[in-house]
Amino acid sequence: MMKLRILGSSNAVPQKNRENTYFLLEGEKSAILIDTGANAIARLNDLDIRCEKISDVIITHFHPDHVSGLPLLLMDWWLMGRMQGLTIHALPHTMQRIKTMMDLFDWKKWPNFFQVTFHEIHDLPGSVLENSEVKILGDEVQHLIPTLGLRIEWVDKDMIIAYSCDTEPCQAVIDLAIGANYLIHEATGEAKGHSSPRQCGRIASQAGIENLVLIHYPDVENPDQFIHEAKKEFQGQVTLAFDGMNLGEITNL
């Protein structure tokens, strides 16, 4: 049974107890990382996730807080003796920069490195990844650079979770979230390429969902204020994401 674990919940400036935003989709047969935090290997070890179980990594966009942990993660897996192949999924803009970044480390000269397949996502809205446990769809949202929002559909039960990624309010997020059980929406604050909690609430209302999870929010003394702001536009349940949250605890996945 697939679970969604929030490994990091912070905005671009991480805190002592909150890493940059990234996720783990864990199933019986495989696991999928959505973006890569700087300390991903430690988080995965804490969860007792074997490196061979991670079959895919989705990188939503090429900003440091979402992709900078990837070279270290790949190197750590190589040093740990990983042999299983890995597929990286990303938009063309992101993928070109991932390859350039890895080439700067001369990774092709690392001996006995495991097979890495690069899957560029061209046709949007459309499929990002599909296996026997989960179907992931995507569309480009409205950020400062090409950025992928996601819709995660469980194969074995009626459960859908949408993720806005970094974005201004836009129709693509509404479309990804329609019919979803949960919308995970960034709440950095109202600015170009980002959204405020109140704007998140408005998007959730327009999508007709019942549950909104705020993520990628800044560190403040009273983060519950973000819930109150979202509720000005949204009558459903609003939850603040935190590092280590298993969304299955809320959704009974």
C-alpha positions, -999 to +999 in steps of 0.1 A: +000+000+000+015+033-011+023+060+015+033+096+012+059+108+037+069+144+039+106+144+044+110+182+044+085+210+047+105+243+048+106+270+022+140+277+006+155+286+039+157+254+060+154+254+098+169+232+125+139+208+125+126+215+089+145+207+057+136+220+023+105+206+009+106+170-006+086+138-004+089+100-004+062+078-020+067+044-005+049+013-018+053-024-012+074-029-044+091+004-049+096+039-037+097+073-054+115+105-043+099+138-053+128+163-052+159+158-030+167+174+003+203+181+013+202+154+039+181+128+020+203+098+027+200+103+065+163+107+063+160+075+042+182+056+066+161+068+095+131+052+077+151+021+070+145+026+032+171+005+013+186+025-016+176-003-041+140+003-033+140+038-047+133+032-084+126+068-095+133+104-086+111+132-098+127+167-098+101+194-101+124+223-111+159+234-110+161+256-079+187+247-053+163+239-025+147+212-047+177+197-066+210+205-048+208+172-028+208+151-059+245+148-066+253+138-030+224+113-030+237+097-062+272+096-049+261+081-016+242+054-033+272+046-055+295+044-024+269+022-007+272-003-036+239+003-053+235-018-085+198-012-092+191+012-120+174+046-114+151+068-135+151+105-131+120+124-144+121+161-151+110+188-175+136+194-203+147+227-188+154+209-155+170+178-171+195+197-191+207+214-160+208+182-140+231+166-166+253+197-166+255+197-128+264+160-127+290+165-155+307+191-133+314+163-108+328+140-136+303+114-125+307+094-157+343+086-145+331+071-112+338+034-117+310+008-116+283+035-113+247+022-115+226+028-146+207+062-146+180+067-171+168+103-179+131+107-187+123+141-201+086+151-197+074+168-228+036+164-232+017+184-206-007+180-190+002+143-191+018+113-176+050+116-155+054+081-142+032+050-138+037+016-122+016-011-106+010+010-074+007+046-085+000+068-115+016+103-114+003+130-138+018+165-142+014+199-156+035+230-157+026+256-130+035+293-128+069+297-111+100+317-120+113+289-142+096+258-158+081+239-128+061+207-125+030+204-104+018+168-097-013+147-093-007+113-076-034+086-081-033+054-061-040+023-083-054+001-056-078+025-039-097+057-044-070+082-032-057+112-050-032+138-037-023+169-057+009+189-052+012+225-064+050+227-061+063+264-062+038+285-080+016+315-082-021+307-081-029+293-115-054+271-134-030+242-137-031+236-100-068+238-099-070+212-127-045+189-110-065+191-077-101+186-090-114+154-075-084+150-052-087+140-016-058+163-006-041+193-021-005+200-008+001+236-017+032+258-012+026+288+011+058+308+008+039+341+007+024+364-019+052+371-044+061+365-080+062+327-085+047+320-051+014+319-031+002+332+002-018+309+026-049+329+017-043+323-020-038+286-013-072+286+004-088+302-026-073+276-050-085+248-027-120+263-028-120+266-066-108+230-069-137+218-047-115+197-024-120+191+013-085+190+027-056+214+022-020+209+035+002+239+035+039+233+028+070+253+019+060+280+044+085+303+062+097+300+098+076+322+120+069+323+157+032+314+152+028+292+121-009+286+130-015+321+115-011+304+081-041+281+089-062+311+099-053+330+067-061+300+045-095+295+062-105+330+052-110+315+017-115+278+024-141+261+046-124+227+046-097+212+068-063+230+067-032+213+080+004+225+083+029+200+069+059+191+091+090+170+086+083+133+092+045+136+085+031+105+071+000+116+052-013+081+057-019+091+094-045+115+081-058+098+050-057+061+063-038+052+031 
